[in-house]
Amino acid sequence: MQDYDLVIVGGGLVGGSLACALAGSGLRVAVVEAATAQAPKGAAAAGPPPAQYDERVIALSLASRRIFEGLGIWPALADAAEPIRRVHVSDRGHFGFAHLDADDEGVPALGYVAPARAIGAAIEGCLAAAGGVDLLRPARLGGLRIQQHHADLEVAVAGVSQLLRTRLVVAADGGDSGVRKRLKLGVREHAYGYNAIISTVTPESPRPGVAYERFTDSGPLAMLPMTGGRWSVVWTAHERDTPTILALDDDAFIAELQQRFGRRLGALTKPGRRIAYPLRLVLAKQITRPRVALVGNAAHTLHPVAGQGFNLGLRDVAELADLLVTAQLTGRDPGGPAVLNGYRRRRGPDQRTVALVTDTLARLFVNPFPPVRAARDAGMLALDLCPTARHALARRFMGLGGRLPRLARGLPAASR
């Protein structure tokens, strides 16, 4: 039996970030991750090298950059992250539009666009040097039993069974969280009937730092700037139309994309490999229970319309790390009521608000009813003409509203 203060089930981007945040805090941490370790940078990898035009990217808010600064990993990520200095929102074929500008907010960038692969590599580098963190991988959770003062886990690590005892279990194992299901924690769930088609293109007339959100009859079409003059495409398509779009050859795909997006970036070229994933809302009805906390997609899986999903998960990490470090410094139980009640109180409202906003936008902008369309276009124009409303919205999307934990201010979680 191995004893820990907390066991993080899921060592992806959110779970790995939490482990990085707690490294050196004095807490004994284990990470249970199903995937094997990534090959070190520069090492030879089996199979063909990854394509340069099929990278999945993540839009990071300004608060997320500060969290990565607090974790000490932003320098490893900065060169791969393209700043978003302006966001242009429009309704295809109608009069509604709005914009957000970093200069208006007095910040160097509203956010950043970075490949998930680069974020993962930066987190891997942090974990490789982390003190007080045991990485168990490839590992799978076999059993979980919650007791009054601790939790017992049975974990198969490379096929060998191990028993772990911990004072807190953190579920960071994604939208289909096995921990959440084992504990029968209910969710509010809705399938939108749409898929997000992901690709990458290179425009002939790039506008560095400008991100576009264009609402179409099938939902939002996002174009996010990347390094090297590329743009990431996030095309929302009805599930019945998705197979047809994925089957298009490069020329036909570009022609259809160009027709939907327009020529704000000139001619689009060099389309990357297309992949699709279904869009759904999953919101846990409880984000804590005795000895358990849910973070990231295990607590909330959102529509990508506002690019808030991963950023919301990082804010979960920042708050939970704050509470755990404080508990360690004051001699409190890391899985006790002070930590869990504090996490639920601090994170529940933000999670519910962001889920409501994204769900409303996802439904509103596929509604073809003319009065609804006219009202939403008028709303966008009103937003564009009202600096106070734009400022409030920008701060919300930058993750800067309300009380900020240490990581969200760019400070290490263990700082006093």
C-alpha positions as CSV (number, residue, x, y, z in Angstrom):
1,M,0.0,0.0,0.0
2,Q,1.4,3.4,-1.0
3,D,0.2,6.5,0.8
4,Y,-0.4,9.9,-0.9
5,D,-2.0,13.2,0.0
6,L,-3.8,13.2,-3.4
7,V,-4.1,11.0,-6.4
8,I,-4.9,12.6,-9.8
9,V,-6.7,10.2,-12.1
10,G,-5.9,11.4,-15.6
11,G,-2.5,13.0,-16.5
12,G,-3.6,15.0,-19.6
13,L,-3.3,18.7,-20.0
14,V,-5.5,19.5,-17.0
15,G,-4.4,16.8,-14.6
16,G,-0.8,17.3,-15.6
17,S,-1.1,21.0,-14.9
18,L,-2.4,20.3,-11.4
19,A,0.5,18.0,-10.7
20,C,2.9,20.7,-11.9
21,A,1.2,23.2,-9.7
22,L,1.7,21.1,-6.6
23,A,5.3,20.0,-7.3
24,G,7.5,21.1,-4.4
25,S,4.5,22.0,-2.2
26,G,5.2,19.2,0.3
27,L,2.2,17.3,-0.8
28,R,2.7,13.7,-1.9
29,V,1.1,13.4,-5.3
30,A,0.5,10.5,-7.7
31,V,-0.8,10.8,-11.3
32,V,-2.6,7.8,-12.8
33,E,-2.4,8.1,-16.6
34,A,-3.4,5.6,-19.2
35,A,-1.1,6.9,-22.0
36,T,2.6,6.1,-22.1
37,A,5.1,9.0,-21.8
38,Q,5.7,11.2,-24.9
39,A,9.1,10.7,-26.6
40,P,11.6,13.4,-25.3
41,K,12.1,16.3,-27.6
42,G,14.6,15.4,-30.3
43,A,14.3,11.6,-29.7
44,A,13.5,9.3,-32.6
45,A,9.9,8.2,-32.7
46,A,8.4,5.1,-34.2
47,G,6.4,5.5,-37.4
48,P,6.2,8.5,-39.7
49,P,6.6,12.0,-38.3
50,P,3.4,13.9,-37.5
51,A,2.0,16.1,-40.3
52,Q,2.6,19.8,-40.0
53,Y,-1.0,20.6,-41.0
54,D,-3.0,18.4,-38.7
55,E,-2.3,19.9,-35.3
56,R,-5.2,20.3,-32.9
57,V,-4.9,23.8,-31.3
58,I,-6.2,25.3,-28.2
59,A,-7.2,29.0,-27.7
60,L,-5.7,30.1,-24.4
61,S,-7.1,33.0,-22.5
62,L,-4.8,35.7,-20.9
63,A,-5.5,34.1,-17.5
64,S,-4.3,30.7,-18.9
65,R,-1.1,32.3,-20.0
66,R,-0.6,33.6,-16.5
67,I,-1.4,30.2,-15.0
68,F,1.3,28.7,-17.2
69,E,3.7,31.4,-16.1
70,G,2.9,30.5,-12.5
71,L,3.7,26.8,-13.4
72,G,7.0,27.9,-14.9
73,I,6.2,26.4,-18.3
74,W,5.3,29.4,-20.4
75,P,8.9,30.0,-21.7
76,A,8.8,26.4,-23.1
77,L,5.5,27.2,-24.9
78,A,5.8,30.9,-25.9
79,D,7.4,30.3,-29.3
80,A,4.6,28.0,-30.4
81,A,1.8,30.4,-29.2
82,E,0.4,33.0,-31.6
83,P,-1.1,36.0,-29.8
84,I,-4.8,37.0,-30.4
85,R,-4.8,40.7,-30.5
86,R,-8.2,41.2,-32.1
87,V,-11.4,39.1,-32.4
88,H,-13.9,39.7,-35.2
89,V,-17.4,38.2,-34.9
90,S,-19.9,38.3,-37.7
91,D,-23.2,36.7,-38.8
92,R,-22.8,35.3,-42.4
93,G,-25.2,37.0,-44.8
94,H,-26.6,39.4,-42.2
95,F,-25.8,42.7,-40.6
96,G,-24.6,41.7,-37.2
97,F,-20.9,42.0,-36.2
98,A,-18.7,42.9,-33.2
99,H,-15.1,43.1,-32.3
100,L,-12.8,42.9,-29.3
101,D,-9.3,44.5,-29.3
102,A,-6.4,44.0,-27.0
103,D,-5.5,47.7,-27.3
104,D,-8.9,48.7,-25.9
105,E,-8.3,46.4,-22.9
106,G,-4.7,47.6,-22.3
107,V,-3.3,44.1,-22.6
108,P,-0.6,42.7,-25.1
109,A,-3.0,40.0,-26.2
110,L,-6.6,38.9,-25.5
111,G,-5.3,35.3,-25.6
112,Y,-3.1,32.9,-27.5
113,V,-3.4,30.0,-29.9
114,A,-1.1,27.0,-29.3
115,P,-1.0,23.4,-30.5
116,A,-2.1,20.9,-27.9
117,R,1.0,18.9,-28.7
118,A,3.2,21.9,-27.7
119,I,1.2,22.4,-24.4
120,G,1.5,18.7,-23.7
121,A,5.3,18.7,-24.3
122,A,5.7,21.7,-21.9
123,I,3.7,20.0,-19.2
124,E,5.7,16.8,-19.7
125,G,8.9,18.7,-19.2
126,C,7.6,20.2,-16.0
127,L,6.5,16.8,-14.7
128,A,9.9,15.2,-15.5
129,A,11.5,17.6,-13.1
130,A,8.7,17.7,-10.5
131,G,9.5,16.9,-6.9
132,G,7.0,15.0,-4.9
133,V,5.0,13.7,-7.9
134,D,4.9,10.0,-8.9
135,L,3.8,9.3,-12.5
136,L,2.1,6.0,-12.8
137,R,1.8,5.1,-16.5
138,P,0.6,3.4,-18.5
139,A,-1.9,2.8,-15.7
140,R,-5.6,2.1,-15.4
141,L,-7.9,2.4,-12.4
142,G,-9.2,-1.0,-11.4
143,G,-11.0,-0.2,-8.2
144,L,-12.0,2.8,-6.1
145,R,-13.4,2.8,-2.6
146,I,-14.2,5.9,-0.6
147,Q,-13.8,5.8,3.2
148,Q,-14.4,8.4,5.8
149,H,-10.8,9.5,6.2
150,H,-9.2,8.3,3.0
151,A,-9.8,6.6,-0.4
152,D,-8.3,3.3,-1.6
153,L,-7.5,2.8,-5.3
154,E,-6.5,-0.3,-7.1
155,V,-4.3,0.6,-10.1
156,A,-2.8,-1.6,-12.8
157,V,0.6,0.0,-13.8
158,A,2.0,-1.7,-16.9
159,G,-0.2,-4.6,-16.0
160,V,1.0,-4.9,-12.4
161,S,-1.6,-4.3,-9.7
162,Q,-0.8,-1.6,-7.0
163,L,-2.8,-0.4,-4.1
164,L,-2.9,3.3,-3.3
165,R,-4.3,5.1,-0.3
166,T,-5.0,8.8,-0.5
167,R,-6.8,11.6,1.3
168,L,-8.1,13.1,-1.9
169,V,-9.0,11.7,-5.4
170,V,-9.0,14.3,-8.2
171,A,-10.9,13.2,-11.3
172,A,-9.2,14.7,-14.4
173,D,-10.1,11.9,-16.7
174,G,-12.1,13.7,-19.3
175,G,-15.7,14.0,-20.4
176,D,-16.4,10.3,-20.1
177,S,-14.8,10.3,-16.6
178,G,-14.5,6.8,-15.2
179,V,-14.2,8.2,-11.7
180,R,-17.5,10.2,-12.1
181,K,-19.3,7.1,-13.4
182,R,-18.0,4.8,-10.7
183,L,-19.3,7.2,-8.0
184,K,-22.6,7.6,-9.9
185,L,-22.3,11.4,-9.9
186,G,-25.1,12.7,-12.2
187,V,-24.6,15.0,-15.1
188,R,-26.7,17.4,-17.2
189,E,-26.0,16.2,-20.7
190,H,-27.1,17.4,-24.1
191,A,-26.0,16.3,-27.6
192,Y,-26.2,19.2,-30.0
193,G,-26.5,17.0,-33.2
194,Y,-23.4,18.8,-34.7
195,N,-19.8,18.0,-35.1
196,A,-16.7,20.2,-35.0
197,I,-14.5,19.6,-38.1
198,I,-10.9,20.5,-37.5
199,S,-8.3,21.4,-40.1
200,T,-5.6,23.9,-40.9
201,V,-5.2,26.3,-43.8
202,T,-2.7,28.9,-45.0
203,P,-4.2,32.1,-46.4
204,E,-2.6,34.2,-49.1
205,S,-3.4,37.5,-47.2
206,P,-2.8,36.7,-43.5
207,R,-3.7,39.2,-40.8
208,P,-1.5,38.1,-37.9
209,G,-3.1,38.2,-34.5
210,V,-6.7,38.3,-35.8
211,A,-9.2,35.5,-34.8
212,Y,-12.5,35.2,-36.6
213,E,-15.8,33.7,-35.3
214,R,-18.3,33.6,-38.2
215,F,-21.8,32.3,-37.5
216,T,-23.3,30.4,-40.4
217,D,-26.6,28.4,-40.9
218,S,-24.9,25.3,-39.5
219,G,-23.3,27.0,-36.5
220,P,-20.0,28.9,-35.8
221,L,-17.0,28.7,-38.0
222,A,-13.8,29.8,-36.2
223,M,-10.5,30.7,-37.8
224,L,-7.7,31.0,-35.3
225,P,-4.3,32.4,-36.1
226,M,-1.3,30.1,-35.6
227,T,2.4,30.6,-35.9
228,G,4.0,30.3,-39.4
229,G,1.1,32.2,-41.1
230,R,-1.4,29.3,-40.7
231,W,-5.0,29.4,-39.4
232,S,-6.8,26.7,-37.5
233,V,-10.3,25.9,-38.8
234,V,-13.1,24.8,-36.4
235,W,-16.1,24.3,-38.6
236,T,-19.4,23.3,-37.0
237,A,-21.4,21.1,-39.3
238,H,-24.6,19.1,-38.8
239,E,-23.9,15.5,-38.1
240,R,-25.8,14.5,-41.2
241,D,-23.5,16.7,-43.4
242,T,-20.2,15.7,-41.7
243,P,-19.4,12.6,-43.7
244,T,-19.9,14.5,-47.0
245,I,-17.6,17.3,-45.9
246,L,-14.9,14.9,-44.7
247,A,-15.1,13.0,-48.0
248,L,-14.3,16.2,-50.0
249,D,-11.0,16.4,-51.8
250,D,-8.7,19.3,-50.9
251,D,-9.9,21.6,-53.7
252,A,-13.6,21.0,-52.9
253,F,-13.0,21.4,-49.2
254,I,-11.3,24.8,-49.8
255,A,-14.0,25.9,-52.1
256,E,-16.7,25.2,-49.6
257,L,-14.8,26.7,-46.7
258,Q,-14.0,29.8,-48.8
259,Q,-17.7,30.2,-49.6
260,R,-18.7,30.0,-46.0
261,F,-15.9,32.2,-44.5
262,G,-15.4,34.8,-47.3
263,R,-12.2,36.4,-48.4
264,R,-11.1,38.3,-45.4
265,L,-7.8,36.4,-45.5
266,G,-7.7,36.2,-49.3
267,A,-7.5,32.8,-51.0
268,L,-7.2,29.8,-48.6
269,T,-4.6,27.1,-49.5
270,K,-2.9,24.0,-48.1
271,P,-5.7,22.4,-46.3
272,G,-4.7,19.9,-43.6
273,R,-6.1,16.6,-42.7
274,R,-9.7,16.8,-41.5
275,I,-11.0,15.2,-38.3
276,A,-14.4,15.6,-36.6
277,Y,-15.7,15.1,-33.1
278,P,-19.3,15.3,-31.8
279,L,-20.3,18.4,-29.8
280,R,-22.1,18.0,-26.5
281,L,-22.7,19.6,-23.2
282,V,-21.8,17.6,-20.1
283,L,-22.1,19.4,-16.8
284,A,-21.6,17.5,-13.5
285,K,-24.4,18.1,-11.0
286,Q,-21.8,17.7,-8.2
287,I,-18.1,18.7,-8.6
288,T,-17.2,17.3,-5.1
289,R,-18.2,14.6,-2.8
290,P,-16.3,13.3,0.3
291,R,-12.7,12.7,-0.7
292,V,-13.3,13.5,-4.4
293,A,-13.1,16.6,-6.6
294,L,-13.8,16.9,-10.4
295,V,-11.7,19.1,-12.6
296,G,-11.6,19.9,-16.3
297,N,-13.8,17.9,-18.7
298,A,-14.7,15.5,-15.9
299,A,-16.7,18.4,-14.4
300,H,-17.7,20.2,-17.6
301,T,-17.5,19.5,-21.4
302,L,-18.6,22.5,-23.4
303,H,-19.4,23.5,-26.9
304,P,-16.3,25.2,-28.4
305,V,-18.3,28.3,-29.6
306,A,-16.5,30.7,-27.2
307,G,-13.3,28.7,-26.8
308,Q,-13.7,28.4,-23.0
309,G,-13.5,24.7,-22.2
310,F,-9.8,24.2,-21.5
311,N,-9.5,27.7,-20.0
312,L,-12.3,26.8,-17.6
313,G,-10.4,23.6,-16.6
314,L,-7.2,25.6,-15.9
315,R,-9.1,27.9,-13.6
316,D,-10.3,24.7,-11.8
317,V,-6.6,23.8,-11.4
318,A,-5.6,27.3,-10.1
319,E,-8.3,27.4,-7.5
320,L,-7.9,23.8,-6.3
321,A,-4.1,24.2,-6.1
322,D,-4.6,27.4,-4.1
323,L,-6.8,25.5,-1.6
324,L,-4.5,22.5,-1.4
325,V,-1.3,24.6,-0.8
326,T,-3.1,26.5,1.9
327,A,-4.3,23.3,3.5
328,Q,-0.7,22.0,3.5
329,L,0.7,25.2,5.0
330,T,-1.9,25.2,7.8
331,G,-1.9,21.5,8.5
332,R,-5.4,20.8,7.3
333,D,-6.7,17.7,5.6
334,P,-6.3,18.1,1.8
335,G,-9.4,16.0,1.3
336,G,-11.4,17.5,4.1
337,P,-14.4,19.8,4.1
338,A,-12.4,23.1,4.1
339,V,-10.8,22.2,0.7
340,L,-13.8,20.6,-0.9
341,N,-16.4,23.2,0.2
342,G,-14.0,26.0,-0.8
343,Y,-13.5,24.4,-4.2
344,R,-17.2,23.9,-4.8
345,R,-18.0,27.5,-3.6
346,R,-15.3,29.1,-5.8
347,R,-15.7,27.1,-8.9
348,G,-19.3,26.1,-9.1
349,P,-20.7,29.6,-10.2
350,D,-18.0,30.1,-12.9
351,Q,-18.5,26.6,-14.3
352,R,-22.3,27.0,-14.4
353,T,-22.2,30.6,-15.9
354,V,-19.7,29.6,-18.7
355,A,-21.7,26.5,-19.5
356,L,-24.9,28.6,-19.7
357,V,-23.3,31.2,-21.9
358,T,-21.8,28.7,-24.3
359,D,-24.9,26.6,-24.5
360,T,-27.1,29.7,-25.2
361,L,-24.7,30.9,-27.9
362,A,-24.6,27.4,-29.5
363,R,-28.4,27.2,-29.7
364,L,-29.0,30.9,-30.5
365,F,-26.8,31.0,-33.6
366,V,-28.2,28.0,-35.3
367,N,-31.8,29.2,-34.9
368,P,-33.1,30.2,-38.3
369,F,-36.3,32.0,-37.1
370,P,-36.1,35.6,-38.6
371,P,-37.0,37.5,-35.4
372,V,-34.3,35.6,-33.5
373,R,-31.8,36.3,-36.2
374,A,-32.6,40.0,-36.2
375,A,-32.4,40.2,-32.4
376,R,-29.0,38.5,-32.2
377,D,-27.6,40.7,-35.0
378,A,-28.9,43.8,-33.2
379,G,-27.3,42.5,-30.0
380,M,-23.9,42.1,-31.7
381,L,-24.1,45.7,-33.1
382,A,-25.1,47.0,-29.6
383,L,-22.1,45.2,-28.1
384,D,-19.8,46.7,-30.7
385,L,-21.1,50.2,-30.0
386,C,-20.9,49.9,-26.2
387,P,-17.3,50.0,-24.8
388,T,-18.5,49.1,-21.3
389,A,-20.2,45.9,-22.5
390,R,-17.3,45.0,-24.7
391,H,-14.9,45.5,-21.7
392,A,-17.0,43.3,-19.5
393,L,-17.2,40.6,-22.1
394,A,-13.5,40.8,-22.9
395,R,-12.6,40.4,-19.2
396,R,-14.9,37.4,-18.9
397,F,-13.3,35.7,-21.9
398,M,-9.8,36.6,-20.7
399,G,-10.6,34.9,-17.4
400,L,-9.9,38.0,-15.4
401,G,-13.2,38.4,-13.6
402,G,-13.6,38.2,-9.8
403,R,-11.1,37.0,-7.3
404,L,-7.9,35.5,-8.8
405,P,-6.0,32.7,-7.2
406,R,-2.2,32.8,-7.1
407,L,-1.6,30.9,-10.4
408,A,-4.0,33.2,-12.3
409,R,-1.9,36.1,-11.2
410,G,1.2,34.5,-12.6
411,L,2.5,33.4,-9.2
412,P,3.5,29.8,-8.2
413,A,0.7,28.1,-6.3
414,A,3.1,27.5,-3.4
415,S,4.0,31.2,-3.0
416,R,2.9,33.0,0.1
